């Protein structure tokens, strides 16, 4: 692993911890040249998961895209970022069990199902974008 300070490739792991319910590993590293310490994260990558969009086109699953949508939905709400990571990890684990393709509708529905258990405001916020609410009637209909 390259040192972010001096760019040396000579680094060593000084501490490792399993995080996010066993889905990731956090490593503290130290550069053997300049002694700078830094943190890296190791996570299982879901490169094989292909998303089938509404128009029928396909694209590779992008964890960051989902994370960004969730962070927007959780804006100014009380939540720990690790809770969002755990939510995404659990969904990814569910999707990767026996699939290599998933529809964007399945992703959206699964996210909504998970959010409903966590925070009702975030649930409605996410739904308003996912389901393209146009007016107040759409919100009322969804909430009812």
For each residue, the residues with C-beta under 8 A, 3 or more apart:
1: 9 11 29 40
2: 7 8 9 11
3: 6 7 8 9 10 11 31 33 34 36 38
4: 7 36 38
5: 31 34 36 38
6: 3 31 33 34 36
7: 2 3 4
8: 2 3 11 31 32 33 34
9: 1 2 3
10: 3 31 32 33
11: 1 2 3 8 29 30 31 32
12: 29 30 32
13: 16 27 28 29
14: 28 29 30 37
15: 27 28
16: 13 25 26 27 28
17: 25 26 27
18: 22 24 25 26
19: 23 24 25 26 41 82
20: 23 24 43 82 85 86 89
21: 86 89 90
22: 18
23: 19 20 43 44 86 89 93
24: 18 19 20 41 42 43 44 85 89
25: 16 17 18 19 41 42 43
26: 16 17 18 19 39 40 41
27: 13 15 16 17 39 40 41 42
28: 13 14 15 16 37 38 39
29: 1 11 12 13 14 37 38 39 40
30: 11 12 14 35 36 37
31: 3 5 6 8 10 11 34 35 36 37 38
32: 8 10 11 12 35
33: 3 6 8 10
34: 3 5 6 8 31
35: 30 31 32
36: 3 4 5 6 30 31
37: 14 28 29 30 31
38: 3 4 5 28 29 31
39: 26 27 28 29
40: 1 26 27 29
41: 19 24 25 26 27
42: 24 25 27
43: 20 23 24 25
44: 23 24
45:
46: 49 61 63 92 95 96
47: 60
48: 96 100
49: 46 60 61 92 95 96 99 100 101 102
50: 58 59 60 61 100 101 102
51: 58 59 60 61 62 101 102 103 104 107
52: 56 57 58 101 102 103 104
53: 56 57 58 59 103 104
54: 104 105
55:
56: 52 53
57: 52 53
58: 50 51 52 53 101
59: 50 51 53 62
60: 47 49 50 51
61: 46 49 50 51 95 102
62: 51 59 65 66
63: 46 66 67 88 92
64: 67 68
65: 62 68 69
66: 62 63 69 70 88 91 107 111
67: 63 64 70 71 84 85 88
68: 64 65 71 72
69: 65 66 72 73 111 126 129
70: 66 67 73 74 84 87 88 111 126
71: 67 68 74 75 84
72: 68 69 75 125 129
73: 69 70 115 122 125 126 129
74: 70 71 77 79 84 119 122
75: 71 72
76:
77: 74 119 121 122
78:
79: 74 83 84 118 119 122
80: 83 84
81: 84 85
82: 19 20 85 86
83: 79 80 86 87 118
84: 67 70 71 74 79 80 81 87 88
85: 20 24 67 81 82 88 89
86: 20 21 23 82 83 89 90
87: 70 83 84 90 91 114 118
88: 63 66 67 70 84 85 91 92
89: 20 21 23 24 85 86 92 93
90: 21 86 87 93 94 114
91: 66 87 88 94 95 107 110 111 114
92: 46 49 63 88 89 95 96
93: 23 89 90 96 97
94: 90 91 97 110
95: 46 49 61 91 92 99 102 106 107 110
96: 46 48 49 92 93 99
97: 93 94
98:
99: 49 95 96 102
100: 48 49 50
101: 49 50 51 52 58
102: 49 50 51 52 61 95 99 106 107
103: 51 52 53 106 107
104: 51 52 53 54 107 108
105: 54 108 109
106: 95 102 103 109 110
107: 51 66 91 95 102 103 104 110 111
108: 104 105 111 112 130 131
109: 105 106 112 113
110: 91 94 95 106 107 113 114
111: 66 69 70 91 107 108 114 115 126 130
112: 108 109 115 116 123 126 127 130
113: 109 110 116 117
114: 87 90 91 110 111 117 118
115: 73 111 112 118 119 122 123 126
116: 112 113 120 123
117: 113 114
118: 79 83 87 114 115 122 123
119: 74 77 79 115 122 123
120: 116 123 124
121: 77 124 125
122: 73 74 77 79 115 118 119 125 126
123: 112 115 116 118 119 120 126 127
124: 120 121 127 128 139 142 143
125: 72 73 121 122 128 129
126: 69 70 73 111 112 115 122 123 129 130
127: 112 123 124 130 131 133 142
128: 124 125 131 133 138 139 142
129: 69 72 73 125 126 132 133
130: 108 111 112 126 127
131: 108 127 128 138 142
132: 129
133: 127 128 129 138 139 142
134: 138
135: 138 139
136: 139 140
137: 140 141
138: 128 131 133 134 135 141 142
139: 124 128 133 135 136 142 143
140: 136 137 143 144
141: 137 138 144
142: 124 127 128 131 133 138 139
143: 124 139 140
144: 140 141
